[in-house]
C-alpha cells in the first residue's frame, strides 16, 4: 500500500510539473507573434524559461538564464508540438532538469520555447516517503502485536493440552486434557481438545474391555488347567488306586476345552486385527443347506431356505456364524430348531430360532459379550467357551451386517442381516427341503471347510468321554 501511495504521489507531482510547463507556455506563446517579448520572462521559483528563434538565438529568458546560451538544442519533429527530455544538467542550470521543447511557428521559421522544471522522482517527494515509511511502521507494528496476541491466545491452550497428554499413561487413562473456554482461544483449538478427550474416552473403554477380556480369558484357561492338575496329582499320589483310563479321559476333556478356548481366542484376535475377507458371490440358502447337510443334529431341524438370496461374503466365516448359532440353539432347544433364509428390502436375512426358554430382554446384548455365559447355558453345557456368539457378531460386523436377538413367540431368535448382492449375479440355487434331518448319529459328517481345503471330521459315538461328550 505504501508503494502504491508513493507511485500515486509521484504521478501527481509529474502532472503538476507538466501543468507548470503548460502554464509557462500559455504565458509566453501569445507574446511571440505580437513582438512584445520582454528581455526577462516571468517564471515560477523552481522554473526556467527560454525563447529561441529560428536561428537558435536566445530572444528572451528567465532571470537565471539571462546571458546564457540555449539550455537545449533538441526540437520537436514531425507533427509533434512538444518534446520532453531529462538533461543532467541543462546549459546554465544545476542538477537534472526535465526540459520541454515547444514549437511556435513564425513567418521566419520555427521558434522554440524551452521550459525546465526539476525532475520528479517516481516517489514524488521526500514528504511522501516519510509519510509512507511512518504509516508502514505503524501498521506493521499493530499487525505484529495483533498476530502475537492471537498466536499466544491459540498456543497457550495447545501447550496445556500437550503437557496433559505427556502425563497420561496406561495407569492414568481417566485423565483428560483441559478444554478452553469459548473466548479463550480459537474454536478449532476447543474442538481439538474435545476430540482428544473423546479419543481418550474410547481408549479408556477399549483398555478396560481388554483388561476385562484378559482377566476372563485367564480365568477360563486356568479352570481346566487346575482341574487337570488336581486329577494328575491325585493319580500320581496313589498310582496303584488310580483308574488311569478314566484319568486320561478326564484330562483329555480338559485339553479339548483348552483347545476350544484357544481356537476361539485366535479367531477373535484375527477379527480384531481386521484380517481381510475373501468376499465372493454366495447363495446364502445354498450355504446354509450345505452346512446343515454336513452336520449331525440331536434336535429336529426345520429348513425354510429361500433360493437366490445372494451375498458377497467369506464363506468360511459365515459358515462359522451359522455353526455357532446352531450350537447355541441346540443347547437350549426343547425339540425343534428352525433355520430361515430370506430376502428382505435389499438385505439377506438368516434366522436361527429354537423353541427353548428364550433370552430375557435385558440379556439380549449381554450374550454377545466375550466370555459371557448365562446360567441356563452353564447348566446345559459346562464346557462352552462363552465366545461363540461374540465371534459370530464380530464376523457379521466385518461383513457390514448385524447380528441380534429379536422378538419371537417362543425361544431365542437370532437374526443375521447382510447386504444383499444383486439377483443377476446369483448362482443357481441347490434344491432345499423343509423338514427334519434324520441321518444316523454315527455317520461321518463334513463339519467345516478351511479356505480352499476341506476338513473331514468324523464323529464316532463309540468313543464317549466324560459328561457324555464325544471326541472328534
C-alpha positions as CSV (number, residue, x, y, z in Angstrom):
1,X,0.0,0.0,0.0
2,X,2.9,2.4,0.7
3,X,4.5,1.7,-2.6
4,X,1.2,2.3,-4.4
5,X,0.8,5.6,-2.4
6,X,4.3,6.7,-3.4
7,X,3.6,5.9,-7.1
8,X,0.4,7.9,-6.9
9,X,2.2,10.9,-5.3
10,X,5.0,10.6,-8.0
11,X,2.3,10.7,-10.7
12,X,0.6,13.7,-9.2
13,X,4.0,15.6,-8.9
14,X,4.7,14.7,-12.6
15,X,1.3,16.1,-13.6
16,X,2.0,19.2,-11.6
17,X,5.3,19.8,-13.3
18,X,3.7,19.3,-16.7
19,X,0.9,21.7,-15.8
20,X,3.5,24.2,-14.7
21,X,5.3,23.9,-18.1
22,X,2.0,24.4,-19.9
23,X,1.2,27.5,-17.8
24,X,4.6,29.0,-18.8
25,X,3.9,28.2,-22.4
26,X,0.5,29.8,-22.2
27,X,2.0,32.9,-20.8
28,X,4.9,33.3,-23.3
29,X,3.5,31.9,-26.6
30,X,0.9,34.7,-27.2
31,X,3.7,37.4,-26.8
32,X,5.9,36.0,-29.7
33,X,3.6,36.8,-32.7
34,X,3.0,40.3,-31.2
35,X,6.7,41.0,-30.9
36,X,6.2,42.1,-27.3
37,X,8.6,39.6,-25.6
38,X,10.4,41.2,-22.6
39,X,14.1,40.5,-22.2
40,X,13.3,38.9,-18.8
41,X,10.5,36.4,-18.7
42,X,8.3,35.9,-15.6
43,X,8.6,32.4,-14.1
44,X,7.9,30.4,-11.0
45,X,10.5,29.8,-8.3
46,X,11.7,26.4,-9.5
47,X,11.2,27.0,-13.2
48,X,13.5,28.3,-16.1
49,X,12.2,29.6,-19.4
50,X,13.9,30.4,-22.7
51,X,12.7,31.6,-26.1
52,X,15.0,30.6,-29.0
53,X,14.3,32.0,-32.5
54,X,14.6,30.1,-35.8
55,X,18.4,30.8,-35.9
56,X,18.9,29.3,-32.4
57,X,19.4,32.7,-30.8
58,X,18.1,33.3,-27.3
59,X,15.5,36.0,-27.7
60,X,14.2,36.1,-24.1
61,X,14.9,34.1,-20.9
62,X,14.0,33.9,-17.2
63,X,16.3,35.7,-14.7
64,X,18.6,32.7,-14.0
65,X,19.3,32.2,-17.7
66,X,20.0,35.8,-18.8
67,X,23.1,35.9,-20.9
68,X,23.3,32.1,-21.2
69,X,23.2,30.2,-24.4
70,X,20.2,28.0,-25.3
71,X,19.7,25.4,-22.5
72,X,19.0,22.7,-25.0
73,X,19.4,22.0,-28.7
74,X,16.6,19.4,-29.4
75,X,13.4,20.3,-31.1
76,X,10.1,18.7,-31.7
77,X,10.0,16.9,-35.0
78,X,7.2,15.7,-37.3
79,X,3.6,16.6,-36.2
80,X,4.5,16.7,-32.5
81,X,4.1,20.0,-30.9
82,X,6.4,19.3,-27.9
83,X,9.1,17.0,-26.8
84,X,10.4,16.4,-23.3
85,X,13.8,15.2,-22.2
86,X,15.8,14.9,-18.9
87,X,19.1,16.8,-19.1
88,X,21.8,16.5,-16.4
89,X,22.2,19.4,-16.3
90,X,20.8,21.8,-19.0
91,X,23.2,24.6,-20.1
92,X,23.2,27.3,-17.5
93,X,21.4,25.3,-14.8
94,X,22.4,22.9,-12.0
95,X,21.2,19.3,-11.4
96,X,19.0,17.2,-13.6
97,X,16.1,19.0,-15.1
98,X,13.1,18.0,-17.2
99,X,13.2,20.2,-20.3
100,X,10.2,20.6,-22.6
101,X,10.7,22.0,-26.1
102,X,7.5,23.5,-27.6
103,X,7.4,24.6,-31.2
104,X,6.0,28.1,-32.1
105,X,5.5,28.6,-35.9
106,X,6.6,32.1,-37.1
107,X,7.0,33.6,-40.6
108,X,10.8,33.3,-40.4
109,X,10.7,29.7,-39.2
110,X,10.1,27.6,-36.1
111,X,10.8,29.2,-32.8
112,X,11.3,27.1,-29.6
113,X,10.2,27.7,-26.1
114,X,12.2,25.7,-23.5
115,X,10.7,25.2,-20.1
116,X,12.9,23.5,-17.4
117,X,11.4,22.1,-14.2
118,X,13.0,20.0,-11.5
119,X,12.9,16.2,-12.4
120,X,10.3,14.5,-10.3
121,X,11.4,11.1,-8.9
122,X,9.0,8.1,-9.0
123,X,8.1,8.5,-5.3
124,X,7.1,12.1,-5.7
125,X,8.9,13.9,-2.8
126,X,10.6,13.2,0.5
127,X,7.5,14.2,2.5
128,X,5.5,11.4,0.8
129,X,8.4,8.9,1.6
130,X,8.5,9.8,5.3
131,X,4.7,9.6,5.5
132,X,4.7,6.1,3.7
133,X,7.5,4.8,6.0
134,X,5.8,6.1,9.1
135,X,2.5,4.6,8.2
136,X,4.1,1.3,7.2
137,X,5.9,1.0,10.5
138,X,2.8,1.9,12.4
139,X,0.6,-0.6,10.6
140,X,3.3,-3.3,10.8
141,X,3.7,-2.8,14.5
142,X,-0.1,-3.0,15.0
143,X,-0.4,-6.2,12.9
144,X,2.6,-7.8,14.6
145,X,1.1,-7.1,18.0
146,X,-2.3,-8.4,16.9
147,X,-0.8,-11.6,15.4
148,X,1.4,-12.2,18.5
149,X,-1.6,-11.8,20.7
150,X,-3.6,-14.2,18.7
151,X,-0.8,-16.8,18.4
152,X,-0.3,-16.6,22.2
153,X,-4.0,-17.0,22.7
154,X,-4.0,-20.1,20.4
155,X,-0.8,-21.7,21.6
156,X,-1.4,-21.4,25.3
157,X,-4.3,-23.9,25.4
158,X,-2.4,-26.2,22.9
159,X,0.6,-26.2,25.3
160,X,-1.7,-27.1,28.2
161,X,-3.1,-30.0,26.1
162,X,0.4,-31.1,25.2
163,X,1.5,-31.2,28.8
164,X,-1.5,-33.1,29.9
165,X,-1.2,-35.6,27.1
166,X,2.5,-36.1,28.0
167,X,1.5,-37.1,31.6
168,X,-1.2,-39.6,30.6
169,X,-0.1,-43.2,30.9
170,X,-1.9,-46.6,30.8
171,X,-2.4,-46.3,34.5
172,X,-4.0,-42.8,34.2
173,X,-6.4,-43.2,31.3
174,X,-9.1,-41.5,33.3
175,X,-7.3,-38.1,33.0
176,X,-8.5,-35.6,30.3
177,X,-7.0,-32.6,28.6
178,X,-8.4,-29.1,29.6
179,X,-11.0,-27.7,27.2
180,X,-10.5,-23.9,26.8
181,X,-13.4,-21.6,27.2
182,X,-15.3,-20.1,24.2
183,X,-13.5,-16.8,24.4
184,X,-10.1,-18.1,25.4
185,X,-8.9,-19.4,22.1
186,X,-10.0,-20.3,18.6
187,X,-12.9,-22.5,18.1
188,X,-10.7,-25.0,16.3
189,X,-8.5,-25.5,19.4
190,X,-11.6,-26.1,21.5
191,X,-12.8,-28.7,19.0
192,X,-9.3,-30.3,19.1
193,X,-9.4,-30.6,22.9
194,X,-12.9,-32.1,22.8
195,X,-11.8,-34.5,20.1
196,X,-8.7,-35.5,22.1
197,X,-11.0,-36.2,25.2
198,X,-13.3,-38.2,23.0
199,X,-10.4,-40.3,21.8
200,X,-9.2,-40.8,25.4
201,X,-12.7,-41.9,26.3
202,X,-12.7,-44.5,23.6
203,X,-9.1,-45.6,24.5
204,X,-10.1,-46.0,28.2
205,X,-13.1,-48.0,27.2
206,X,-11.0,-50.2,24.9
207,X,-8.4,-50.7,27.5
208,X,-11.0,-51.6,30.1
209,X,-12.5,-54.1,27.7
210,X,-9.1,-55.5,27.0
211,X,-8.3,-55.8,30.7
212,X,-11.6,-57.5,31.4
213,X,-11.2,-59.8,28.4
214,X,-7.7,-60.7,29.6
215,X,-9.0,-61.4,33.1
216,X,-11.9,-63.6,31.8
217,X,-9.6,-65.4,29.4
218,X,-7.1,-66.1,32.2
219,X,-9.9,-67.4,34.4
220,X,-11.3,-69.7,31.7
221,X,-7.9,-71.0,30.8
222,X,-6.9,-71.5,34.5
223,X,-10.0,-73.5,35.4
224,X,-9.4,-76.6,33.1
225,X,-5.7,-76.4,33.9
226,X,-6.4,-76.5,37.6
227,X,-8.8,-79.4,37.2
228,X,-6.3,-81.4,35.1
229,X,-3.5,-80.8,37.6
230,X,-5.7,-82.0,40.5
231,X,-6.6,-85.2,38.6
232,X,-2.9,-85.9,37.8
233,X,-1.7,-85.0,41.3
234,X,-4.2,-87.4,42.8
235,X,-3.4,-90.1,40.4
236,X,0.3,-89.8,40.9
237,X,-0.1,-89.7,44.7
238,X,-2.0,-93.0,44.6
239,X,-0.8,-94.6,41.4
240,X,-2.0,-98.1,42.3
241,X,-5.5,-97.0,43.1
242,X,-5.9,-94.7,40.1
243,X,-8.1,-95.6,37.2
244,X,-5.7,-94.4,34.6
245,X,-8.1,-94.7,31.6
246,X,-10.6,-92.5,33.5
247,X,-7.9,-90.1,34.4
248,X,-6.7,-89.9,30.9
249,X,-10.2,-89.3,29.6
250,X,-10.8,-86.6,32.1
251,X,-7.5,-84.8,31.3
252,X,-8.2,-85.1,27.6
253,X,-11.6,-83.5,28.2
254,X,-9.8,-80.5,29.8
255,X,-7.3,-80.4,26.8
256,X,-10.3,-80.3,24.4
257,X,-11.7,-77.4,26.4
258,X,-8.4,-75.6,26.3
259,X,-8.1,-76.2,22.6
260,X,-11.6,-74.8,22.0
261,X,-10.8,-71.6,24.1
262,X,-7.5,-71.0,22.3
263,X,-9.1,-71.5,18.9
264,X,-11.8,-69.0,19.7
265,X,-9.3,-66.6,21.1
266,X,-7.3,-66.9,17.9
267,X,-10.4,-66.3,15.8
268,X,-11.2,-63.2,17.8
269,X,-7.7,-61.9,17.5
270,X,-7.8,-62.2,13.8
271,X,-11.1,-60.4,13.7
272,X,-9.9,-57.6,15.9
273,X,-6.8,-57.2,13.7
274,X,-9.1,-56.7,10.7
275,X,-8.0,-59.8,8.8
276,X,-9.1,-59.4,5.1
277,X,-12.2,-61.1,4.0
278,X,-12.2,-63.3,0.9
279,X,-15.5,-62.0,-0.4
280,X,-17.2,-64.0,-3.2
281,X,-20.7,-64.3,-4.5
282,X,-22.6,-66.8,-2.4
283,X,-26.1,-68.1,-2.3
284,X,-26.9,-67.9,1.4
285,X,-29.6,-70.5,1.2
286,X,-27.3,-73.0,-0.5
287,X,-24.6,-72.3,2.0
288,X,-26.9,-72.9,4.9
289,X,-28.3,-76.0,3.3
290,X,-24.8,-77.5,2.7
291,X,-23.8,-76.7,6.4
292,X,-27.0,-78.4,7.7
293,X,-26.3,-81.4,5.4
294,X,-22.8,-81.8,6.9
295,X,-24.0,-81.7,10.5
296,X,-25.2,-84.4,12.8
297,X,-28.1,-83.0,14.8
298,X,-29.5,-84.0,18.1
299,X,-32.6,-81.9,17.5
300,X,-35.1,-81.7,14.7
301,X,-34.1,-79.0,12.1
302,X,-36.8,-77.3,10.1
303,X,-35.5,-75.6,7.0
304,X,-37.0,-72.6,5.3
305,X,-34.4,-71.6,2.8
306,X,-35.3,-69.2,0.1
307,X,-33.2,-69.8,-3.1
308,X,-31.4,-67.0,-4.9
309,X,-30.6,-64.9,-1.8
310,X,-27.0,-63.9,-2.7
311,X,-24.4,-62.0,-0.7
312,X,-20.7,-61.2,-1.1
313,X,-19.1,-62.9,1.9
314,X,-16.3,-65.0,3.2
315,X,-18.0,-68.4,3.1
316,X,-15.9,-70.0,5.8
317,X,-16.7,-67.2,8.3
318,X,-20.4,-67.0,7.5
319,X,-20.4,-70.8,7.9
320,X,-18.8,-70.3,11.3
321,X,-21.6,-67.9,12.3
322,X,-24.2,-70.5,11.4
323,X,-22.4,-73.2,13.2
324,X,-22.1,-71.1,16.4
325,X,-25.8,-70.2,16.2
326,X,-26.8,-73.8,15.7
327,X,-24.6,-74.9,18.6
328,X,-26.2,-72.3,20.8
329,X,-29.7,-73.3,19.7
330,X,-29.1,-77.0,20.3
331,X,-28.1,-76.3,23.9
332,X,-31.4,-74.5,24.6
333,X,-33.9,-76.1,22.2
334,X,-36.7,-78.2,23.6
335,X,-37.5,-80.2,20.5
336,X,-37.0,-78.1,17.3
337,X,-34.8,-75.6,15.6
338,X,-35.9,-73.5,12.6
339,X,-33.3,-72.2,10.1
340,X,-34.7,-69.5,7.8
341,X,-33.0,-67.7,4.8
342,X,-35.0,-64.9,3.0
343,X,-34.6,-61.6,1.2
344,X,-35.9,-58.5,2.9
345,X,-35.7,-55.0,1.4
346,X,-32.3,-55.4,-0.2
347,X,-31.0,-57.4,2.8
348,X,-30.2,-61.1,3.1
349,X,-31.6,-62.5,6.4
350,X,-30.5,-65.7,8.1
351,X,-32.5,-66.7,11.2
352,X,-31.9,-69.4,13.7
353,X,-34.9,-70.0,16.1
354,X,-35.2,-72.5,18.8
355,X,-38.2,-73.5,20.9
356,X,-36.4,-73.2,24.3
357,X,-36.9,-70.8,27.2
358,X,-35.7,-67.8,25.2
359,X,-33.5,-64.9,26.4
360,X,-34.6,-62.1,28.6
361,X,-34.7,-58.7,27.0
362,X,-32.1,-57.3,29.4
363,X,-29.7,-60.1,28.4
364,X,-30.1,-59.8,24.7
365,X,-27.0,-57.7,24.3
366,X,-25.0,-59.2,27.1
367,X,-25.0,-62.6,25.4
368,X,-22.7,-61.2,22.7
369,X,-20.1,-60.1,25.2
370,X,-16.9,-62.2,25.4
371,X,-16.9,-64.9,28.0
372,X,-20.5,-64.2,28.9
373,X,-22.5,-67.3,29.7
374,X,-26.0,-67.1,31.2
375,X,-26.9,-69.5,33.9
376,X,-29.1,-71.6,31.6
377,X,-26.1,-72.1,29.2
378,X,-23.8,-73.1,32.1
379,X,-26.3,-75.7,33.3
380,X,-26.8,-77.2,29.8
381,X,-23.1,-77.2,28.7
382,X,-20.4,-76.6,31.2
383,X,-17.7,-77.0,28.5
384,X,-18.7,-73.9,26.5
385,X,-16.2,-71.1,26.0
386,X,-18.6,-68.2,26.1
387,X,-17.0,-66.8,22.8
388,X,-19.2,-68.3,20.1
389,X,-21.8,-65.5,19.9
390,X,-19.1,-62.8,20.3
391,X,-17.3,-64.3,17.3
392,X,-20.5,-64.5,15.3
393,X,-21.3,-60.8,15.9
394,X,-17.7,-59.8,15.0
395,X,-17.9,-61.7,11.7
396,X,-21.3,-60.1,10.9
397,X,-19.9,-56.6,11.5
398,X,-16.8,-57.4,9.5
399,X,-19.2,-58.1,6.5
400,X,-21.1,-54.8,7.1
401,X,-24.0,-56.6,8.6
402,X,-25.7,-57.1,12.0
403,X,-26.5,-60.0,14.4
404,X,-29.1,-59.5,17.1
405,X,-31.6,-61.3,19.2
406,X,-35.1,-60.3,18.1
407,X,-38.6,-60.9,19.4
408,X,-40.3,-64.3,19.0
409,X,-43.3,-66.1,20.3
410,X,-41.2,-68.8,21.9
411,X,-37.4,-69.4,22.3
412,X,-34.5,-67.4,21.2
413,X,-34.5,-65.9,17.7
414,X,-31.0,-64.9,16.4
415,X,-31.2,-62.8,13.2
416,X,-28.2,-62.2,10.9
417,X,-28.6,-59.4,8.3
418,X,-26.1,-58.9,5.5
419,X,-26.1,-56.6,2.4
420,X,-27.7,-58.5,-0.4
421,X,-26.0,-58.9,-3.8
422,X,-28.0,-58.3,-7.0
423,X,-30.0,-61.2,-8.2
424,X,-28.3,-61.1,-11.6
425,X,-25.1,-62.5,-10.0
426,X,-26.8,-65.2,-8.0
427,X,-25.7,-68.7,-8.6
428,X,-28.2,-71.4,-9.3
429,X,-29.7,-72.5,-6.0
430,X,-29.5,-76.0,-4.8
431,X,-32.7,-77.9,-4.1
432,X,-33.6,-77.4,-0.5
433,X,-36.2,-79.3,1.5
434,X,-38.2,-78.5,4.6
435,X,-38.4,-81.0,7.3
436,X,-36.3,-82.9,9.8
437,X,-32.7,-84.2,9.4
438,X,-32.8,-87.9,10.1
439,X,-29.3,-89.1,9.3
440,X,-27.9,-91.8,11.7
441,X,-25.9,-90.3,14.6
442,X,-22.8,-92.3,13.8
443,X,-22.5,-91.4,10.1
444,X,-19.3,-89.5,9.2
445,X,-20.1,-85.9,8.5
446,X,-18.3,-82.9,7.0
447,X,-18.5,-80.1,9.5
448,X,-16.1,-77.4,8.3
449,X,-14.2,-76.0,5.3
450,X,-10.9,-74.3,5.8
451,X,-10.1,-71.9,2.9
452,X,-10.0,-73.9,-0.3
453,X,-9.1,-77.1,1.5
454,X,-11.6,-79.4,3.2
455,X,-11.5,-80.7,6.7
456,X,-13.3,-84.0,7.3
457,X,-14.3,-84.5,11.0
458,X,-15.5,-88.0,12.0
459,X,-17.9,-88.2,14.9
460,X,-17.7,-91.6,16.4
461,X,-20.4,-92.3,19.1
462,X,-18.4,-95.3,20.3
463,X,-15.7,-93.1,21.8
464,X,-17.7,-91.5,24.6
465,X,-15.9,-89.2,27.0
466,X,-16.9,-87.8,30.5
467,X,-20.1,-85.9,30.6
468,X,-21.5,-87.6,27.5
469,X,-19.4,-85.6,25.1
470,X,-17.9,-87.3,22.1
471,X,-14.4,-86.9,20.8
472,X,-13.8,-85.8,17.3
